[in-house]
Each structure stands twice: as C-alpha cells, then as structure tokens.
Amino acid sequence: MRTTRPGYTFSVWLTALAAVFAFSAINPAHAAERKSIRWATSSTGSYGYKVAAQMIKVLEDATGGEYTVTVNPYPSTTGAMKATMDGEAEIG
C-alpha cells in the first residue's frame, strides 16, 4: 500500500489554490476595460447639459456596461461643436 507524505499533499493543495487565484485575477483585468463615449455640451447650467447628464445612465445601460459615458461642458454651444469636430468628443 502506498502512502504519501503529509507535506506533499499540503503542497499540492497549496499549488492548486495558488493557480485558482492566479487565473481569477486575470479575468477581472480584462473585464474592467470599458470603451469611452464623450458627450460635448454647452455650459453646466444649460438645458443641453442637464439632458446629457440624465442620459448617461440610459446609454450605459443600453450598451450593456461596455461603454462609459462622460459629459464634457464647454463655454458655448459653438465650442462644444468645435470640440466634436476636432475629435475631442463623439456626441455633440
């Protein structure tokens, strides 16, 4: 009858546990990557800013959490449009 050393069994379990933790740490780093959508609006007190701020949650839910939406206020509507045309925002 074969017997195993008690230290050997412990080291096998410890190695298996370390492998589980290593593989579980890889997945969250990949899942944390979210794409960004930037929304350019006029100043913070404007109607356009208020609408965009309310739409953030709707857009993030609609995209399944794959995108994060940020609202970037600009001093004027013209400034927001220029920022969108220059590539500083995806929605203007």
N, C-alpha and C positions, 0 to 999 in steps of 0.2 A: 504494500500500500504506500502510495506517495504522500508525502506531507510537504507543505510549503512553509517557508519561514514566515513568521508574523510580520516582519519588516517588509518582505516582498509584497505581500497583499496590500499593506498600507501604502506603499509607494505606487502600486498600480492604481489604486483608488485616487490618490493624490494627483497623479498624471492625468487620469480621466477627468477629474474635476477641473484641473487647470485648462484642459482642452475645451471643455464646455464653456468656461468663462472667456477664453480667447475667441472662440467662434461667436459668442453672443456679443462681444464688444465690437466685432467687425460690422455687424448688421446695422446698429443704430447710427453709425457714422455715415453709412450710405443713405439711410432713410432721412437723415437730417438735411440733406441737400434739397433746397427749395428754390425754384426759379422766382425771379422778381418781376413785378409789374409796377412801373412808376406812373403815377397819375399827376399831371401838372394842372394846377388850378390857379385862380386869382387869389387875392389875399384871404387871410383866415376868417374874416368876418363876412365874406361874400356868400351868396346863395350857392354858387358852384362848389365852393369848398365844403359847405355843410352837406350837400348832396353826395359828393365824393367820399366824405368821411363816413356817411351812413352806408354807402355801397361796398365798403371794404369787406365787411363780414359776408355779404351776399356773394361777392366774387370769390372769396376764398373758399366758401362752402361749395359753390358751383364747380370750382376746379378740383375739388376733392382734396384740398390741402396741399396740392402740388406747387401752388404759387403763393407767394406772399405779396400783398398789395400795399403800397405806401403812397400817401398823398403828399405832394410837394407844393406848397403855396409859393406863388410869385407875386411881386408887387402889382402887376396888372395882368389883364387877360392877354394882352399882346406879348408880354414877357413869357407867359405860360405857353402860348402858341409857338414862339421862337424856340423855347426850350424843347418842345416836342419835335419841331422840325430839325433841330440840331442833334437829335438823338438822346437827349437827356431825360426823356420820358416816352412811354409807349402810348399813353392816353392823354389827350389834351383838350 
